Amino acid sequence: MSTLPLPPAQDFPLQFQIADGLDGSGSHTVYNQSNTNTDTKSFILFCFRAVKIISNSGRELWKNNTPNSPFAQRPIFLLAAKENEANIKRFMDDLINTDTDLMRSEGFTLGPDQHITDAIQLFGELEDSHSFFSLPSNQRCNITHEPTSTINILPASPLHSYTGIFRWFNLLIYHLNCGKRTWSPTSLAIKISMIFVRNLIEEKTGMRIDQPNASGGTSSTGSVARRAFSCDSKYIECVLSVVETEHKETLSKLHTHLSAILRIINSDRIINTEVFGDL
């Protein structure tokens, strides 16, 4: 936007439209935090993205052509206890005071009756009550001030460890089921296998995997992944039934090892390494 030419005087005042987004931790209990004053121990990340700039006459001067890119999202703050409806409602009503569905799809305009000082005051009240943690705006991606050299190796959170491994394990099943030895996801045989396997899993276990949901995410959530690698044997029994006999033993052993590893990294208890090694 800094490269845009200055519009003529008749185009003023300009309208800068932005849309917000709320990305939370869902019901993922692995995000339990210590030393907080919240009831639910979960949090939500509030982001915004630039949508467009239009002139006083309605002429479009600039438009964000990649609104879904992560580089277009700008986090503002983390709000704790997102299940606290009163807290969220007050935030939405006091700050936005508009239809949130319309806001997400078309953006909203910061008009003359809405002042940034109101937002700053509300943020200050939330910060004073330790309800959110502000993110320095002058830092890398607004997330961290650590130099790149110190964060080349990032520890995976328990949630992302579960969902990442679950996605990889299911991808392995899809390939074994159709006999493909390539990782290309564009193969028609792999797509057919994926539909067959996930429908069978839903029929046998009630688990919906790798399917889009209403929130714009996927049905392979942390809770689903934890169930797949838990003591509940329905999932592994189901996937073993769709692969060739020669792969069943290896696949079952892999599932057991992954289950043990995921429980270890998700545990805050002292681990007996000798027993763990015997697994």
N, C-alpha and C positions, 0 to 999 in steps of 0.2 A: 504494500500500500504506500510505502514511502516514495515509490517511484512514480506515483500518479501525478499528472499535471494538475496545477491548481485550477479548479472549476471557475467559470465566469461568475460574476457577482449575483446574477439572477438565479443561480442554482442554490444559493444559500437561503435559509439554513439547511445544512445537510443532515440526513438521518443515517445513523450508524446502527444497523440491526445486528443483534447477536442472539444466539440460542444457547440455552443451558443444557447441562446433562448431569444426571445423578448416577454415579457408579458405586454401588455398595458391596459389602462383603456377603450379602445374602444371609442365609442361615448357617453359614460356615462356622461351626463352633471352634475350629482350629485357630480362629482369630482372637481367642481369649487374651485379654490384656491385663496386666497386673498394675496395681497402684493407680487406678482410675476411679472416678466418682460416678461412673455410669452404672445403670441397672442391667443393660443387655450385653455389654462388652463387645458390641459390633460398631462398625463405623461406616461412614459414607463419604465419598469424594465428590465435591461439587466442582464441575468444570464449566467453562464457557467456550464458545467458538464464534468467530466472526462470520456473519452470513453475507451481508452486502452493504454497500453504501449507495443511497439514492438521493437525488436532488430534491429541491423543494417542489419541483413540478412532477416528480415521480420518475424521472429518468435514472436508469441504473448506471452508476458510474464505475462500480466495481462489484464483483461477485466472487465468492470463495468457490472455486471449482472442485476442490477436494475436501468437502466438509467432514467426511468420515475418516480422514487420515489422522493418525495419532499426533502428528506434528501440528495439526490445526486445533487441537484441544489444549486449553490452558487451565490447569487446576488452580482453584482459589483457596480452598481450605478443606480440612478433614473435619467432619462433624461426627462426634461420638454418639452412640445410642440411637442409631437410625430408626429403631422400632418404636421410639418415643414419638407417637403421632403428634402430640401437642407441640413438641419441640420443632418437628419438621413443618407442621402446619403454620406455626408462628413465623418461622423463617420464610416460607413461601409467601404467606399473605403479607407480612410486613415489608418484605424486600421487593417482591415481584408485583403482587396485587393484580394478577392477570390470569388468564386461562392457561394452565400449564401445558395442556395438550397442544394448543395453538402455538405456544411459545416454543415447544420442542420442534415442531414441524416448520414453522415460518419465522421464528424469531420474534423479538419484541423491541420496541424503540424506546430509547431513553429520552423521553419527552421533557418539556419544561416543568411538568408537575412532579417529576421524579428526580431526586437529587442524590448524588453520590454520597453526600454527607449522611443521608439516612442509612445507607448501606454500611458506611464506616461505623456509625453509632451501634447498629445491630451487631456487626462483627465484634466490636469492642465489648459489648455486653456478653456475648457468647464466650469470648476469650477470657473475660474476667471470671466467668463461672466454670472455666476449664472444660467447656463443651466442645471445643475444637482446637486444633493446632494449626496456626497460620504457617504458610509456606513463603519463604523469602522470594520476592519477585525477581531479584537480581541473580538468582542462582540457576545452575544448569537445569533446564526443563522445569524449573520451580520445584524440584523434588529434592535435590541434594546439593551441597556445597563442596562435597569431596572431589578431589581431582580424579580425572579418568584413570590415572595409573593405579589408584588404590582400589578401584571397584571393577577391575576386569573380570574377576571371579566373584559372582554374586551367589550367596547361599539361597537356594530355592526355599520358599516358604512351604510349610506342610500342605497347604491347600493346593498350590501350584505343582507340588511334587505328585500329589494324588491325581489331579486332573491331567497333567502332562503324561504321566506313565499310563494312566487309564486310556488316554487317546492313542498312545503308541501301541499298547497291548491290543486294543480293538483293531487297529490298522493291521497288525500282524495276523489276527484272526481272519480278517477279510481276504488277505492274500493267500493264506493257507487254505482257506475254503475253496477258492477258485483255482488254486494251483499256480498262481503267478509268482515269479521270482524277481519281479522288478518293483521298485518303489513308486513308479509312475501312478499318480492318483487319477489320471485321465482315462485309463483303460475302461472300456465298457464292461468287461468281465468283472473288474473290481467294484464298479458301481453297482452292478447287479448283485454281487456277493454281499456288499455292504447293506443293501436294502433287505436281502434275505436274512442275514444274521441279526440285524437289529430288530426286525419284526419278530423273529423267533425268540430272541431274548425278552422282548416285551410280552410275548404270549406266555412264556414259561415262568418268568420272574416278575413281571409287572414293571421292569426297569426300562425307561425310555432313554436311549443313548444316541448321541450324534444327530440330534434333531433340533431344528430351531424352535425357540419358544417365544412367547408373546413379548418378553422384555428385550428382545433383540439379541439374546445370548444363545446358549446351547443347553440341551437337556442333560448333558454330561456334567453335572454339577459336582461339587466336592462331596456332598452327601451320597450321591449315586456311586461315585468312585470308591468311597470308603466302604460302602456295602459290598461292592464287587471284590474288594480285597479283604473282607472280613471273614468271620467264621461261617457266614451264610454260604453254603456250597452250591446254591442253585445256579449262580452265574457261571462258575467254572465248569460245572457239569453240563450246562447248556452249550458253552463254546467248545468243549471237548467233543461234543456230539457232532460237530460240523466239520471237523478236520480229519485227515487220514490217520489211520491207526498208528503209523510209524512216528507221528508227531505228538501223540497224546501224552506219553510219559514225559517227554522233554518240556512240553507246554505246561503240564501240571506242576512240574518241579519249578519252572520259571515263575509261575503264579505264586507258589508257596514262598519262594525267595523274595519276590517283590513285596508280598504281603508283610513278611518279617521286616524288611528294610523300611517300608513305609511306616510301620508301627514304631520302629526304633526312632526315626527322625521326628515322629510326631509325639514322642513321649518326653515328659519332663522328669522322669524317674531315673535312678541310677541303673545302668545296664550291666548285666553280668556278661562280660565279653566272651568268657569261655563257653557258656551255654549258647550265646549268639553265634559263635564260630562253629559249633556243632550243627547248626541248622543248615 
